[in-house]
Amino acid sequence: MLMLSQSGASVLRGGLRPYGIQSDEHAAVDYTITRNDTPGDVHIRFSSKKELPFAFEWTATVKVDGSVATTPFKFTDEATVAAKTAAATTAIKNKLIDCMEIGERGVSEEDCAAAARKLVQLAKGDLSLLRLLTENHCEAARHILMEDGFHFRTDDEISRRLEALRDNVNELRMAT
């Protein structure tokens, strides 16, 4: 309860000050809460809302004994997020074009570009997730977007697979 109160947000507000961003008790933040069933730990990920001109994230793990472990506060400005988002979109599009037989299976370069944009948009500026999607020649992105190597998955299936990957990224954040 404490981490979701003003006390939890105070660390976030303090983390924004070095970047020249002043905030009061009304911090513009999204919360993602997950629970680890085995030990019962609760993970709270604080992140920036999409409409803000910058991106930040900070994660706290509340252990069953009440102790709290946190990750370093990460802040990225809008220009960096935009550049990395564009680079991820281009890399994923190029990977899809490379592995598809353009035209022969009824898939165009525009289809590949649209799929790449959709996936990056669903990633919501999460730079750790985008980095994972574009590592290893965008193999993670290709497996999320494509079924049987030649057909695009439905939007719902893409969203489910991306959220599963996001959960894994959150687990890695907590481990580091």
Secondary structure, 3 states (H helix, E strand, C coil): CHHHCHHHHHHHHHHHHHHCCCCCCCCCEEEEEEECCCCCCEEEEEEECCCCCEEEEEEEEECCCCCEEECCCEEEEHHHHHHHHHHHHHHHHHHHHHHCCCCCCCCCHHHHHHHHHHHHHHHCCCHHHHHHHHHHHHHHHHHHHEECCCEECCHHHHHHHHHHHHHHHHHHHHHC
